[in-house]
Amino acid sequence: MQRVLLTVALWLSLAGLAYAEETPAVLNAPREAATEAKDVVNRVAPTAEVIYNLGQDRWDVGLSASLYNVTSSDVHLGRVKSGYLSSNTPYVGLDVDVPGVLTRYVAGWAPSLDGALQTVAKYSAVGVIVGYDVEGDEVAYGPSFGATLRF
């Protein structure tokens, strides 16, 4: 009996999400729901990155999300991020988008490169991080290089 009640409750809650009235739901307005999902991904800007930990003199892999994005004229210039390294190290960091800065402030200097710079600026992530290695009881810091998911 408990399984039946749990299944019915789960089914009703999923139906409530699918047919929500206040926010675009998948079944009510699929285009608006897709647009909202893209907006969320663009704000969060999930990034897979490689970090060179200067404190431990080794490379590490991490995932981060944006806490604050800096843009100017729809060109991404940088962000404040928070993430987690595979070595059990939470971190915060700053990304400076060099191609984005060049695109925004030096656009027109080399017209043949403008399209390539905008593409690189949209998906690249270069910056610095500072974190704390929980297992090693050490501070982790160094440069980061990665690719960001954006629509």
N, C-alpha and C positions, 0 to 999 in steps of 0.2 A: 504494500500500500504506500509505503514511504517513497518507493521508486516512482510510482505513478504520480504522486503529488509533486515530487521534485521535477519530473519530466514535464508536467503541465505548467508548473511555475516557470521553468526555463523556457518553454515554448511561448508562453505569454509575454515574458520579458523580451525575448527576441522579436516577437511580433510588435511589441511597443516600440522597439528601436527601429524596426523596418518601416513602420507606419507613423512615425512621429509627426506632429503637426507644427511645432514651433521652429524646429530646425529642419533643413533639407534632409530627408531620409532617403535611403537608397531606393526603396520601392515607390515612394511618392514623387520624388524629383531626382532621378538619377544624374542628370547633368549638373544640377546645383550641388548635389552631394559630392560628385567628382571634383567640382571646382573648389568646394570647401576642403576636401582632402588634399588637393594640390596646394592650397594656401597654407594649410597646417604643415605640410612637408617643407615648403619654402621658408616658413618662419623658423622651424626647428633646425633645418639644414643638417640632417644627419651626415656625418663624415667618417669615413674609414681612413685612418692615417698611420704613418710610420713615424716613430719618435726616436731620436737618438738621445738616450739618457746620459748626459755628461757626468752625472754623479756616480753612475755605475759603469760607465764606459761600454755601453752596449745598445743595440737596437731593440725596439719594442713596438708592438702593434696596439693600437687603441681605437676606440669608437667615441665620438663626441657629438654633442648637440649644441646648437647656438642658444646663448642666453640673450644676446643683443646683437642685431645686425646694423652695420653702418652702410648706408647707401646714399648716393647722390645722382640725381637724374636717371633713376632706374639702373644704375651701375653699382654693383657690389664692391665696396671699398675695404671692408674688414668686419670682424666680429669678435665678441667675447664668447668663449665657449667653456663647456664643462664636459668631462669625459672620464673614461675608465680604461686603463691599460690592461693587457692580458696578464701582466705580472702582479695583479691585485693591487693596482695603484690608482686611486682617484686623482683627478687633476683639473686644473683650470688653466686657461690660456688665452692668448690674443692671436688672431690671424690678421695679417696685413695682406691684402689682395693687390700685389704689385701689378699684374696685368690690368686689373680694374682701375687702379690709380692712373696708370698710363693711358688707358682708354678714356677715362673721364677728363684728365687734365692735359693730355698730349694728343688727343684725337685730331686727326687731320694732318698730323705731322708726317705720317707715312700711310696714305690712304689704302695701299695694298695690304697693310697689316691690320687694319681696323677690325675686320671680320674675325680674323684669327685671334686677336687679342680679346675680343668680346667672348668668344667661345672658351678660351682658356680661363678668362676671368670668372665665367659663370660656374665652372666646375672645379677649379683648383683651390687648394687650401695650403698656405705656407704661414708658419707662425712660430711661437714659442709657448712652452707649457711649464707649469710648476705644479708638483704634486707630492704626495707622501706615500712611499712604499710601505704598506702595512706589514707585510711579511719580513722585509729586510730592515725595517725600522730606520729608513733613510729618506732623505729628500730627493725627489726625482725632478730634474729640470733639463731643458734642452730644446732644440728646434724640432718642428713637426712639419711633415709633408703629407698631403692627402688629397682625396677626391670627395667632393660634396655632391649629394643628391639634390638636384633642384629641377623644377619644371619651368 
